[in-house]
Amino acid sequence: MQPGRLYVIAAPSGAGKTSLVKALMEREPRMRFSVSYTTRPRRATEVDGRDYHFVTQAQFQEKVARNEFLEHAQVFDNYYGTGLAEVQNDLDSGQLLLLEIDWQGARQVRARLPAARSIFILPPTRDALEVRLRSRSTDSEAVIQRRLRDAEQDMGHWTEFDYVVVNDRFPDALAALVTIINEKGEAFAATRPEVARFAADLLPSSGLGLADSAMLPAPSLEP
């Protein structure tokens, strides 16, 4: 039996990660979605054990104390974590496993499971990111502004990932993820130079100016 593979996907809020992951799972029946633990309140459409394992903060901290998480982090006002035993059992059985977490969790996964592949999703522009956040129509202005600030901080960690996919046109971004899952994702490596230039437009504080970024084409989504 071939060993399983773990794929970690992270993105700033509003980059379209959740929609891409859902579509990827529909395209790739070989993969299993790793269900995380969270202290976030369950939404009306969510099912415990399918979308998340919903636990109290006390229960979550007990698991942390027993070292039962592969990774865990605080995101906004809630805690999220991935069960170590569940992931290891899936990998031992040869499963392709998908883990949707933030950059903090991805860093912890790399430390404990270096063979995991990590993918970071970027929005095409800062304006597009804000439009996506506002289109949800569920958050207050204060929450939206906080999410925008946090998103910029999150995007600054793209260099820690193996692959970077720009979610400009959804079908192209999905095709890129499928290519990576099929072990043919060299064209989407985070080390390709155009990604750094592209990220400079999203993150002006990175030190690369707009004039520099204009010298290179936008990153291609074609393999």
N, C-alpha and C positions, 0 to 999 in steps of 0.2 A: 504494500500500500504506500502510495506517495504521501509525503507529509502535507499537512494543510498549509494554507497561506492566509495571512492576516493583512487586510488592507485598511488603512486608517484615512478617513476623509475629514478635513477640517476646512473652515471658511469663516469669514466675518459674517455677522448677522446681516441678512439682506442680499447675500451673494447668490442665493438660489440653490444652496446645497441640499436642502431637504427635498425639493422637487427633483433634482438630479439623482439623488440616492434612490428615491422611489421609482423613477423610470429605469435606473440601472438594475434594480432588483427584478423588475418585470422583464428586462432583456436578458438577464443572466440567472436562469433558474438554478444553476449550480451553487450560487452563493446563498449564505445564510446571514441574516441580519443579527448582529450582537445586540441584545436588549440590555440597556444600561439601567442602573439604579438612579433614582432621583428623589429629592425632597420637594420638588415642584408640585403644586396642586394638580391633580388630574383634570384635564379638560373633558368636556362633555362627550367628545367623539373618541376619546382614548380608552384603551382597554388595558388593565393591569396585566403585565406579563407579555403583552404583545407589543405595545409602544414603549413602555418603561416598566420597571419594577418600582412602584411607588412606595416609599418608606418615610417614616418620620425622621426628623433630624437626630433624635436619640438612637434610633435603629441604625442610621447611617454611620454615626460616630462609633458605635459598637463594632461595625464591620471594619472601619478604619483601624481601630485598636487591635483587631485580630488579624490585620494585614490580609484581608480577604479581597482587596481590590488590585487589579492590574494597574489601574490609574484612577485618580479621583481629583476633582477640582471644584472650586466655587465659581459659578458663573452668575453674574448679577447677584441676586439675593438667595440663590438656591445651590444645592450641592448635587453633583453628578459623579457616578463612578461605574467602572466596568468590573464585573466579577472575574477574578483570576481563574478560579476552578472551571467556570463555564467555558471560558476561552480556551484553556489548555485542553479540556476534553474534546472540544470541536477540532482543534488542530491535530490532536493525536489520532482522531478518526479520519483525517484527510480532508476535512471540510475547508472550503473557501469561505472566509469569514470577513464581513464588512463591519467596521466600527466607525460610527459618526460621532466625533467628539471635537473639542476645541484644541488649540495649539498647546495648551498646558498639559492636557491629557496625552496628546500625541508625543510630547517630549518624554513623559514618563513611560509610555509604551516602548519607545525606542531604547530607553535605558534598560528595560527588562526583557524585551523581545527585539533584538537588533535586526532580525530577519524580516520584520514587518515592513510592508511598503506603505509610504505615506504620500498623500495627495492633498494639495491645497487648491481651493477654488477662489479665484479672484473675480470681482465684478469688472465690466469693461471700462467704467468711469466712476468717479465719485458721485456725479449727478445721478447716474443710474442706480447706484447704491441707495441714495436718499429717496429716490422715487419708489423703489421697491419697499423700503421701510415704511414710507407713508401710505402706500397702497393697502397695507394691512388693515388700516382704519380701526385698530384695536388699542393703540397706545396713545398716551397723552403726549403733548409736545415735549415735556420734560423728559419723558422716557425715550422719545425719538432722538433727542439731542444727546442723551447719554449713550444710546446705542451707536450713534454716528461716531462719537469720540472713542468708544470701545472698539468699533470696527476698524478705525485707523490704527489703533494699537495692535489689534489682531493681525492686520495685514503686514505689519512690520516683521512678522515671524515667518514669512513665506520661504525664506532662505533655509529654514530648518527641515524642509520637506524634500522628498525625492522627485516629485512631479508637481507641476503647476499647470492648471487648466483655467483658461479665461472663459467665463460664462457670458459671452456676448450673444451668440446665437445658440439657443438651447439644443437643437439637434446636433450641432457641431461639438458642443461641450459634452453631450452624452456619448457621442461617437468616440471622443477622446478618452473618456473613462472606460468604455468597452475595450478600446485598444490597449490601455494600460493593464486592465484585468487579464487580458489575453497574453500578457508578457511581451508586448511589442510596443511599449511606450517610450522608446528612446527619444522620439521627436518631441515629447512633452516633458523632458527632464528639466528640473528646476535650474540646472546649471547653464542652460542655453542663454547666451548673452542678451537676447532681446527681451527676456523677462525682466532683467534688472532695469532696463530702460523704461519698460512699460510701468513697472512698479514706481519709478521715480515720479510719474505723473500722478499716481494715486497717493504717494507719500512724499510731498514736497520737502519734508524735514529730513529726508534721506541724504540730502546733500547733492543730488543730481538735479540740475536745472532743467527747465522745459526745453531750452535750446539743445542740450545734450540729448534728451530723449527724442527730439525731432529728427536727429541724424540717423536713427535706425527705424526700420518698419515696425509696425505693431506685431506682436507675437502671432505666428500662424497657428491655426487650430488644425491644420491638415498634417497628417503623419508623413 
